[in-house]
Amino acid sequence: MMIFRVPRLRASALIVAALIFVLGATASRAQSASPWARSAHSSIRLLDGGPASDGNRLMGIEIALARDFKTYWRDPGDSGLPPVFDWSASVNVKSVAVEWPVPHRFDDSAGSSIGYSEDVVLPIVVTPLDPSRPMTLRLKADYAVCSTICIPGRGETALAVDPRGRQNAEHAQRIGRFRSRVPATGEIGDAAIPGLLRLTALPKAVEIEGRVPASGKIVDVFVEGPTGWLFGASVPAVVLPDGSSVRRMIWRAPVVDRPQGGSLTGLSLVVTVVTDETGTEYRLALDAGEGAR
């Protein structure tokens, strides 16, 4: 009877090939997320969500927070620091557009701040210089986290992306969940819920009229102005019925600070009307006593 034996070299080659396959699969998964950049009570990294459109790439900035800590929105409110993202060391990257999911307002002894109290992913749309070539997204981040006191957070991390690489479904779904909470863009007087109907300048405040769900969800309005302008928390002034599922509300957002000689008339503002999971953003110019255009 003849006995056939597998040569040792061939068996070893099979083992090596299997190891290469496993390590290759692990490396492929690892490339869909950058290493964590750890800071005090927080960490930050980049996620790859795959192709977006027109050669762009949908990615995300993930910020993980320690228990009882929060971080800030693009407008931090009365206290806190807005995050700053530096992409200048990236390779084959033309532009990076950061999107901001609906934040919440936090009241404290210093007034109120705006941000996130749980781990958050900020979706980003990355436009490469050459969509056919690999790119490396390098992030240098300066942000702040806060519990009873605020602590600076800093981190540097990078993620190499191959345009031919396959989508990581887990990261794509996670980015998509947060992207669904990014406020839509609206036009004043549209049918959006929540939405903006009127914006009027008062001597020391901005009056906002909007339509919101009649349910008991969190409702708020954030008013952002040019550099040097600061608006305080919007205070509900009037609540009016407007159908069984919708109500009209009027808020007043006080002017906390303004440049010397600064006038509300013609001022460019960003007004975001939100509930706890959704919102609508309006960019407009304010006419004193006559609403907005």
N, C-alpha and C positions, 0 to 999 in steps of 0.2 A: 504494500500500500504506500502510495506517495503522499508525503506531508509537505504542504506549502507553508512557508513561514514568511511573515512580513518583515522585510529588512528593518533593522533598528533605525537606520537613517530615515527610512520612509515614515516609520511611526513617529519619530521625533519631529519630522517635518509637518505631519498632521497636527501634532500638539501645538507646534509653533503657529501654524496657520489658524488654529482655533483661538489661540491667545490673541493673535493680531486682530481677528474678527471681533472678539469681545472688547479689546482695548479700543479698537476703531469705533465701535458703536458707542462706547462710553465717551470717547473724545467728541463724537458727533453731537451727543446730548449736551456735553459740557459747553460746546461752542454756542449754544443757544442762550447762554447766560454768562455774564462776566463774573469774575470773583467778587465777593462781598468786600466793600471798603468799610471797615468798622470804625465807629467813633463812639463817643460817650453816649450810652443809652440808645444807640441807633446804628443802623447799617444801611448802605446804599449799593445798588448794583444795576446793571443794564440787562434787559430782556429782549430777545429777538422774537417778534411775532410773525415774521414772514413778509412776503411781498404785499404791498398795499395797492397802488395803481400808478400808471404812467411811469413805471420804473422806480417809484418810491418804495421805502421800506417802513413797515409799521413796527415800532419798537416801544420800549417802556423804561421809565426810571422807577425802580421799586425802592421804597423807603420803609424799612422795618423799624418799629418803635418798641422800646421797652414798656412794660406795663405802667399805666398812669402818665405816660408822656404823650405830648402832641407835637406836631410840626405845622408850619404855616403855609397859607395860600400865597398867591402872587401879590395880594394886598393883605398884609398881616393884621390890619385894623389898628386900634389905638396903641398896641404894644406888640413886640416881636419883630422879627426880621424876615423879609421875603427871601426865598431861596435864589441863589445865583448859580447858573450853570454855564461853564466855560467849555466850548467844544473846539477851541482853536488848534489843538494838537491832533485833530482827527485827520485821517488820510482818505482821499477820494470822497470827501463829503462837501456838498455845496451849501446845504442849509439844514437846520433842525428846528422844527416847529413843535413847541410844547403845548399840550392840551391839558386843561385843568378840570377834573371832576368836581361836582358840586361840593363845596366845603360847608362847614358849620361854624356858627359863632359861639365863642366861649366867653362868659362873663367872669371877671376876676377883680381884684382890688385895684388894678391899674386901669380898669375900664372894660373893654372887650377886645378880643382878638379873633381872627378868622383862620381856620385851618382844618387839620385832620387829627382825630384822636386814635385812629387805628392804622395799621399798615396800609399803605396806599401805593398805587401804581399810576404814575403820570404818563399817559400815552404820548408818544412822540412820532412825528412823521419825518423821516430822514430822506433827503433828496441827494443822491450821489452825483458827483461830477460826471462820471462815466458809469451808467447802469450795468454795463457788461463786465466791469472789473470788480474784484473784491474791494471792500472798504473796511477801515478800522475806525470805530467810533470811540473817541477818548473823552472821558468826562472828568472835569475837575469841578466839584460841587462845594459850595459854601451855603450852609443852611443852619437852622437853629431848631432845637427841641426844648420843650418846656414842661416842667411839672410845677413845683412851687417856685423854682427859679429857671431862667433860660440859660441854656448851655450851647455854645457854638458847636456845630457839627461840620466836619470837613471830610472829604474823601476823594480819591482818584481811582478810577477803574477804566477798563477798556474792553471792547468786544469786537473781534474780527468777524466779518460777515461775508459769506460767499453768495453771490446772487443766484447761483445754481443750487444752493443748499435747500433741503426740504424744510417745510414749516414744522415747528415744534407745537403740536396741538395744545398741550397744557398751557404753554406761555401765551399762545394766541388767544385762547379762551379767557385767560386771566386778564390780559390787556383789554380784550373786548368787553369784559364785564365793567371795567372802570371807564372805558370809552363810552359806554351806553349812558353814563352819568355825566358826561361833559355837556354843559348847556348848549342848546341849539341857538342859532343866530336868528334874531327876529327883527321885524319892522314895527315901529310904534303903531298901535291900533289894530294889529293883526289878531287872529283868532287863537293864538297860542295860549295854553293853560299850563303853567303860570305865564302871564303876559303883562305887557306894559301898555296902558291906555293914554297916559298923560304925564308930563314932567314940567313942573313950574318952579321958577326961582322965587323964593321969598327973601326978605332982607338978610336973614342969617341961616337959611336952610334951603333944602330942595324938597319940594312936595311931589310925591310919587303916587299915581293912581294906577292900580293894576287889577287883574282878574286872577283868582287862585281857586284851587279846589275847595269845596265846602267841607271836606273831611277834616279831621283834626290833625293832619300832617303838619310837620314843621314848615313854617313859611317865613321867609326873610327877604330883604332887599339889600344888596351891596352896591354902593356908589363909589366909583373910582374916578379921580380927576388927574389932570396933568401934574408934573413935578411941582411940589410946594403946596398942593391942595390935599387936605385930609378931611374926610367926612366921617362923622360918628355913626353909632348904631341907629338904624332906621326904627322909629317908634311908631306903632300903629295909632292913627288918629281917628279914623272912621271905618266902620265895617258896614257894608250895605248888601242886602240880598240881591242876587242876580241869577235867579233860577234855582232849581232844586239841588244841582250838583256844583254850582259855581257861586262865588261871592266876590263882590268888589271891595277892595280895601284901599285906604289912603294912608300913606306913611309920610313922616317927615324925617329927613336925614340932616342933622345939624352940621354946619361948617365948623370944624374944630380948628383948622389952621388954613391960611391962605397966603400967597405971596403979597408983599406990600403993594397996595393999590389994586390987587386982583379983583376982577368983577365976574359975577356969575353969568352975565349976559354974553351969549355966544360961546360959552365954555364947552369944550368937548368932554363928554363924559362917557363912561362905560357903566351901564346899569344892569345888574343881573338879578332877576327875580327867581327865587328857588323854593322848592319843597325839599323834603329830606332825601329824595332820590333823583330829582330832575330839575331842570331850570331852563330859562331863556335869557340870552344876553343881547343887549341893545347898545349900539354905539351911535351917539347922536350929539347934536349941538343944542345948547339950552338958550331959549329966548326968555328974558325976564318978564314974568307976568303974562306970557302968551303961550306957554307950553313949549313943545320941542318940535324941531323939524328934522 
